[in-house]
Amino acid sequence: MTTSPTTTLPESLKTLPEKQAYLRILQELSRRQDQNKLSRYTPYLKQREFHAKGATHRERLFRAGNQLGKTWSSAYEIAIHLTGLYPEWWTGKRWSRPITGWALGESMESTRDTLQRLVMGRPGEWGTGAIPKKLIIGDPKRAQGIADSIDSVAVRHISGGQSRLYFKSYEKGRSKLQGETIDFAALDEEPPADIYTEVLTRTNATKGITWITFTPLLGMSDVVRMFLQNPTPERADINMTIDDVEHYTPEERAKIIASYPAHEREARARGVPILGSGRVFAIAESELRVEPFPIPDFWPQIAGIDFGWDHPTACAWLAWDRDTDTVYLHDAIKRRESTPRDIAPMITVRGPWIPVAWPHDGLQTEKGSGIQLAELYRQHGVNMLHEKASMPDTGAEGGIQVSRFSVEASVMAMLQAMQAGKFKVFAHLNDWWEEFRLYHRKDGKIVKEGDDLISAVRYAYMMRRAAIVTPDPSKSMLNPRREFNWRAG
């Protein structure tokens, strides 16, 4: 994320004094850059999303794999708020006054080695971290009992006042975090639930913000569950995977993932909570992921829709390569608080001829008109199937009649296809991948939360027997969206 000037001397410098003078210039440039890293912070897209959510959400969870830049993001946000030096691209939370914040880790040693190092620089080199040296006021106050650990530091704010940052830890318990009022808190590594609640409380009076950055190796802990299963308008969950960072080549990514223990790969590479046997689709992403390609006109297609309002309405498109019996998920959308009038054009533009599978709640009537939901979509030009989604009627299996509408049966059919290499997903469908990573069971039952796109795919997969090819393959304008589908999603 930062760069230093080259120390290679030009061939044109012939004399020793010339070389020495040039070297001194390079060293001075390097020193100045090291002491003003904040001006060169260039975040990746996921890091920008993390920063941006601070404007609309008081609480943020930044889930990411190891060594992907999550703590860097936290350190630079701390520096930006303390100094008031908001870059042009910044769309997150802003303060126009000096503020007070906390930076916390599991212990004072871990706080020193992570957030303190990235915010302040190494001991003896204060000002070579995210906070520019010229804006650090005086010497930092040292913490007692921990070598090279800082208790607090004063930072010059662009308004002329002084911001203050305190370094703390979880290890001394919540009682040591009571009483103070702060504007923000940055927590590195997963805190116990009571610690997080106490820290959040410290920001209530100022209507401040908190954020957590960690790799979820503890699985579906209380804090992870709070963000993923109990979302509120105040909470935002941002997930950054190894595929979202640019400082690794594809070959390096593959080597890094392979180096992790199999049961930790999804957590360490993609920030997915370790779910163990609780994962519904217990299969590596690499087994499903394919780069986008144009869908041949002779492959039958079908879409599926999951109706929503408070949770999003989701729609997904499948293409079926009958020669290999492989199904490809190649397009998907999610929209919250949108009516059939809003959603229908997004469906028809992708091909008005593509049949759309739907669940039982499509038979429910819309409050205003009294018309069934599926019929409303038909009236807006969507090619809804004539009946709700169901599995093929295969009769009784082992003397037991299996419900054609069973969630378990359709999920197992999809899983078996995945395991056989017969179900593939385009790599750019980030919303679907995020659902896939967290789709899990609790007490043996599938958790029906955050599964909007997975449900839409499931309905389409159940009804793939109804998939059809483009009515006239010679007229590509029948589907003006086709090129957009595979290139941009």
N, C-alpha and C positions, 0 to 999 in steps of 0.2 A: 504493500500500500504506500510505502514511502521509498524515495530514491535518494541516492547520494551522488555527488559529482564524480566523474572519472578522475583517476589519479595518473592516467597515462600522459606522459609528456610529449608534446609535438616534436617531430624530428627537426623542425626549423630552429629549435632552441639549441644553439651551439655551445655557448659559454656556460660555465658553472654558475656565475651570478644570475644569468637569465633563468636557468633551471631552478635555482633556489627561490627566486622571486615568484616564479610561476607556481611552484609547489606551495609556497606560503599562501598564495591566492586560493588555490584549491582547498587547502586545509581550512582556511577561513570560511569559504563557501560551505564546506562540509559541517563546520561547527555551527554556522548559522542555520543550516537546514535541520541539524539535529536538535536545535533549540527552538524550532518552530515547525514541528511536524504537523500541528493542527491545520496549517494552511494547505497541506498537501493531502489531506484525508479524502480519498475517493472510494466511497462504499459500493459494494455490489448491489444488485437490484433488491435482493432479499434484505440486506442491511438497510437500504433506504426505506423499504416497507416497514421494517422494525422502527426506525426513527419516526416515520410519518404517523404511525398509529398513536404516538404520544400526544398528538393534537386532539384526538377523539376518544382516547381510552386512558383512564387513570392507572390501570393495571395491565402490564404486558409480560407475556412469557415468550422468550426467544429460545426455542428448542433447536438445537443444532448438533451435528456430529462433532467429534474431537478435531481440534486444530483447523477449524473452518473460519474463524474470525469473529465468533460471537462475543468474546471478552474484549476484543479490539473495539467492536461497535459500542459496547458499554463504556469503555474508557473514553472514547472520543465524544460520546454524548455527554458524559460528565464534564469534560473540558469545555464543550460548547456552551452548556448551560452556565457554568461557573464564570466564564469570561464574557458571555453575551455576544460572542463572535459567531453569529449564525451565518453559514455559507449561503450563497445564492440559491442552491438547490434545496435548501432546508424547508420542509413542509410540516415538521413536527411541532411539538410544544415550544413556546417561547416565553421568556421572561425579559422584561425591560428594566429590571432592578437587580441588585445583588441578592443572592440566594444562599441558602444553607442546605447541604446535602450529606448523605451518608453513603459510604462504599463498604459493603459487607462481604465477608467470606466465611468459610466453615470455621477457621481458626485465625488468629492474628498472623501466624506464619503463612497460611495460605493466602490471606488478604495481602500480605506484604509481597508475596511472590507472584501474584497475578494482577489484581486491580491496581495496587500501589505502584508496582513496577511499570505498568502500562500508562498510568496517569502521570506519574512523577519522574520516571526514569530510575536507574539503579542508584544505590547509595553512593554518594560522592559525585553523582551526575544529575542532581535534581534539575529539572527543566529540559531533559531529553526525552520525556514522555509526551503525552497528548497535550498537557498544559505548557504553553510557551514559557521559557525561562524568564523572560522579561516581565511576565505577569504574576510570577510567584513573589509574594511580599515577605521579605525576611526569610529566616530559616524555619522550616517546618518544626512543629513541636513533636518531640520524640515520645513514643509510647514506652511505658515502663516495663522492664522485664523481658522484652523481645528485641533482640539485636536488629538494628537497622529498620525497625518498624516505626511508622509515623502515626501519631495520634491525630493531628489535625494540621491543616495548611490554609493560609489566607491567600486569596487570589484576587487580583485587580479586575474589576468588572468594567466593561466598556462605558458604563454610565459615570464612572469615577469612584464608585463605592467599592466595598470589599465583600466578596463572597467567601464562604468558608466550607471546607470539606472535612468530614471526620471519617476515619477508618475504624471499622468495628468488626465483630465476629459473632457467630451464632453460639459459640461454645460456652459462654457465660450465662446463657439462658435469657428468657424474655424480661426478667426483672431488671436486668442491666440496661434494657432498651426503653424503659418507661420514662415518662415525664417530659421529654423533649418534643419540640415542634419543628418540623423540617419541611422543606419544599419538595425534595425528591430523595429516593433511596434506590441504589443500584445493588442488587444481590447477585453475587457470582457463585455458582453451584447451588444445588437445590437446598432450600432451608426447611427445617421442620415446620409443620403447619402453624403451630402456635407462635413461632418466631416471625413468620411471614405476616400473620394477622397483627401482631404487635407493631411491626415496622410500618405496615399500611396505616395503622391507627395514627402514627406520628405525623402523617401527611393530611389527616382529615381537616384540621383547622385551616390549612392553607389551600385546600383543594389541590394538593400536589399530586405527584405521580410516583409510581414504583415500577421497577422492571426487574425481571429475573433472567439470567442467562445460564443455561446448563445443558449437559447431555443427560437424558433421562435414563440413567442406568438402574435406578431404583424401581423402574416399572411404573405401574399405575398407582403412584403414591397419592396421599391426600392433596398435595399441592397440584400435581399433574391432573388429577381428577377434577379439582376445582376449576381449572381452566378448560379442560376438554369436555367434561360431562356436565358442568354446571355453569355454562357461559352466561354472562350478563352484558348489558350495553357498556359496562365499565371495563370489561376484560377483553384482551386481544391475545390470540395465540398465533405466533409466527414461527414457521418451521423452515429451516435452511438445511439442505442436504449437501452432500459432497458434489452433487451435480450442479449446484447453484454457484459454486465458486470457480474463479477463473485462474487461480494460481497453481492448479494441478492439470496436467495433461490427461487425456483418457487412459493412457497406459499407467500413469502414476496413480490415478484413481483406482484402477483395477488392482494394482499391487497393494495399495493401502487397505482396501476392503478385504482382500484375501489374507492380509496379515492379522486380522482380528479373529478372535474365537467365533465360531459359527453363531452361537447364541447371542453374541453381542454386536454382530455386524450391523444390524438395522439401527441400533441405538448409536453406535460410534460413528457410523458413516452418514446416517440420515436423521438422527434426532428422534427416532421412533421409540417410545417407551417399551422397555422389555416386557412383553406380554406372555412369553412362554407358551404354555399350552392353551392360553386364552385367546390367541390369535385365530381368527376364523380362516383366513387365507394364509396358512403357514408355508409360504413359498417365497423365495428370494425375488426381488423386483427384477433382477437381471434375467430371470427366466421368462418374464412377460414383456419387458420393455423392447420396443422396436422404434427405429426412427421413422418419421412420417414419410409416406409415399403416395402417389396418386392412386385412388381406388379405381380398378378396372370397371368399365361399364357393364361387363357381363357377370360381375359378382352381385348376388342379391343383397339388398340392404333392408334394414328395419331399424326403427327408433323405439325408445321406451321413455315414458314420462312418469315422474313421481310428483303428484300434486302437493303444493304447499302454500303457505302464506307467512306465518311466523317463522317456520323453517322454510328454506328455499324450495321453489319449484325447480326440478332438475329434469333435463332431457339428455339422452345419450344415443349415439348412432353406431350401429354395428354393420360391418360388411362381412360376408361369408364366402370364403374361398372353398367352394364345394369340392374342387379337385383334391385338396389336402384335408378337407373338413376342419379348416381353421377359421375361427371367428376373430375379427379385428375390431376393437373399440377405437374409432378414429376421430370422433368429435363429441363434445359435451359442453353443456351450459348449465349455469345455476343462476336463478334470480329470486330475490326475496321480495315479498309484498308486491307481487305483480299479478295482474288479472289475465284471463285468457286472451283478452284483446291485446295485452302487452306481449305475451309470450308467443302467440300464434305466428306473428311475422318472423320471429327468430327461428321457428321450426320450418315454415314453408319456404323461406329463402334458401334453406339447405336442400330443398327438393320437395315440392308439394306432393309428389307421387309416392314418397316413402311412407309406408304404413307405420303407424305409431301404436305400440302396445301400452296398455294402461291398467291400473289396479282397480280393486273393487270400489274404492271411494270415488271413482269416476261416475258411479251411479247415483251419488248424492246430488241433491238439487242445490243450485246456487241461490242464496237467500233472496237476492233482489229480484231475480227473474223467475225462480221456480223451475228452471231448466236444469237437467242433469249436466254435470260438469263436462263429461265427455262430449255431450251433444253441443255444448257451447263452443268447444274447440272445433268441432265439425263445421259449425256455422261460420267460424273464422277461417275456414279453408284448410284445416289440418285433416289429413287422411287417417282418422282414428279407426282402429279395427272395430268390427261390429260387436265384439264381446270382450270382456275383461281377460287379462292375461292368465294363462293356465299352462301347466305342463301337459305334454302329450298323454293321451289316455292309453296307458300300457296294461291296464287291468290289474289284478291282484298280484303282488309279489310275495312268494312264500306263504300264500294263503292270507296275506294282509293287504287290504286295500289302502294304497297310498293316496293321500289327498293331492289332487292336481293343483291345488293352490298353496301347498305347503312351502313356507319360507325355507325350512331346512332342506327339503328335497331340491329346490331350485339352487340354493347355495352350494349344496354338495355336487350338483351337476356342473356348476361353474368351476368349483375347485378341482374336480376330476379332469375337466378340460384343460385347466391351467397346468396340472401335474403332467398331463400327456403332451404338453406343448401345443395344444389346439386352441388356446385363448391368448391373444396378444393385445397389447395396449400401446397406443402411440405415446412417445416419450414426453410430448409437450403438454399433455392433459394434467396439469398440476393439481387442479381441484380434485380430480378422481384419485390421483396418487396419494394425496393427503388423507382422503377417506380410507383408502385401501390399507394404509399403514396403521390406522387406529381401529379398524373393524375387529371387534373382539367379543368374547363371551364373558359373562359373569355368572357364577354358580351354574355353569353349563348352558346358559341361555344367551342367545345373541343379543347384544345391547343395541336397541333400536334408536340410536342417537348419532347424528353426524353421518348418516348413511344415504343421503338423498340421491347422489349419483349412482352409488352402488345399487340402490333399489331400482333406479331407472334402467340400468344395465341388466339387472336381473329380470325385469319384465320383458325387455327386448329379447333376452336370451331364451326365456321360456317360450316365446312365440316366434322363434327364428324360422319355424316351418312356414310362417306367413310372409317371409322376406321376398321381395321381388326385385327384378333387374330394372334398369332404366327403360322406360317405355320405348324410346327410340334412341339407341346408342349413337346414331349418326348425327344427332342434334345435341351438341354439348350444352347449348343454352337452356336445355331443359333443367339443368342444375347450374345456374350461374355462380353458385357458391363453391363448386367442386374444387377449383384451384385453391381457394382460400382455406378449405378444410384441412388439407395436408400441410400447407406451408406455414400457416400462422395459428390455426385453431380458432 
